Amino acid sequence: MFDIGWQELFLIGLVTILVIGPKEIPRVLRTVVAAVRKVRGLANDFQRGIDELARETELDEIRRDLEKSATLDLERELEETIDPTGEMSETVKELQAELKETGEEIEEQSKISSDASHPELPKTQTGS
């Protein structure tokens, strides 16, 4: 973390002994350690808060994306991609109408041909 060598540590220790005195060093060290712990705790709380905020932001983005994809009209999008001008749709509708007409004509012809191949026989009356 800090780039401090043994010489710097020795100098810091010597100055501490001269300024604070050997009798007060344990109390000062306890105070410094408690302050460092408190600062680390605050830093951890801050980091957790930032992480939670980032998670919530990501969840909000995911939620918005899901809502957006749910509202998309995929059929319309696909249709616009395949046939942007609508020409193919019109052609398909025309072909469907022609096929319907042709189907109706075929049914009509089949009725006529079945009627012609199976003429009704006259009913004979029986005397009973």
Secondary structure by P-SEA (a helix, b strand, c coil): cccccaaaaaaaaaaaaaaccccaaaaaaaaaaaaaaaaaaaaaaaaaaaaaaaaaaaaaaaaaaaaaaaacaaaaaaaaaacccaaaaaaaaaaaaaaaaaaaaaaaaaaaaaaaacccccbbbbcc
